[in-house]
Amino acid sequence: MLQSNQTPAATGEWECMECNHILEGTALQRPARCPECNASPEAFEFFSYEDEEWEGDVEEEEDQDDEDLEDEVDDFEDFDDEDDEAEEADDNELDDDR
């Protein structure tokens, strides 16, 4: 049983750097061997769940990226329309000169 002054070990994933196999666990319990490729314990790197972003944070960033992309498309379309109007004006001037 944990005493009040002890904190539990961070939970997360151990990733085998040899074959990318992932095992869930705690920072204090490195896997003895990779069940996939039989790599040694030194081949594992720990990634804490506490270090990861929450899904909601990622979705908000994606939503912002989508909005930014839509703004860029709108700006391009406005620029393209101005370009078309300029070409049309040039064509009309050429017709008037003939």
N, C-alpha and C positions, 0 to 999 in steps of 0.2 A: 504494500500500500504506500502511496506517495505521501510524504510529509508536506506540510504547507509551504515550506521554503524551497521545495523542489518543483521545477516546471517540467511538464512532459516533453519528450523529444518531438521535434518537428516532424510532421507527416508529409509524405511526398512520394516521389517516384525515383527509383534507381534505374538509370538507363545504361545498358551495356554499350560501350563505345565501339565494340567490335561488330556487333550485328544489329544494334538499335532496339534490342528487346527491352521491354519496360516491366519492372516489378514494383508494386506498391509496397511501402514500408515506412520506417522511421529513419532519421538521420543516424541513429546509433546502431542500426542493424544492417550492415552491409551484407549483401548476398555472398554466400560462400563460393558459388559457381553460377555461371549463366546457364539456365536450363535449355537454352536454344543452341548456343555454340560452344558451351563448356569453358568459356573464358574465365580467367582468375578474378578474384575480388577486386584487384586493382583496376580492372577494366570498367568498373562501374562509377558513374558520376551521379550524385544526388541532386535532385531538383525539388525544392520545398514548395508545397502548395501555397504557403504564405507569401511567396515571392511572385506568384502569378496574379494577373489582373482578373477581376471578376468578369463574367460573361457580359453583364450589363454595361461595364465600362467599354468593352470591345465593341459592342453593338452601337453604343453612342458614338464612338470614333468612326465606325463604318457609316453611320447615318450622316455624320458631318462630312465625310469624304464624298458620299453620294450628293449631298447638297452642293459642295464645292464643285464637283464635276458638272452638275446641272447648270451652275452659274457660268462655268467656263464654256459650256455648249451654247448657252444663251448669248454670251458675249461674242462667240464666234459667229453665230447666226446673225446677230446685229451687224457685225463687221462685214459679213458676206453680203447682206442686203445693201449696205452702203456701197460696196464694191460693184454690185449689179446696177445700182442707180447711176453710179459714175460711168460705167460702161455704156449704159443706155443714153446718157447725156452726150457722151462722145460720139456715139453712133448717130444721134440726131444732128449734131453739129456737122458731121461728115455729109449727111443727107442734104443739109441746108447749103453746103458749099458746092454741091453738084449742080 
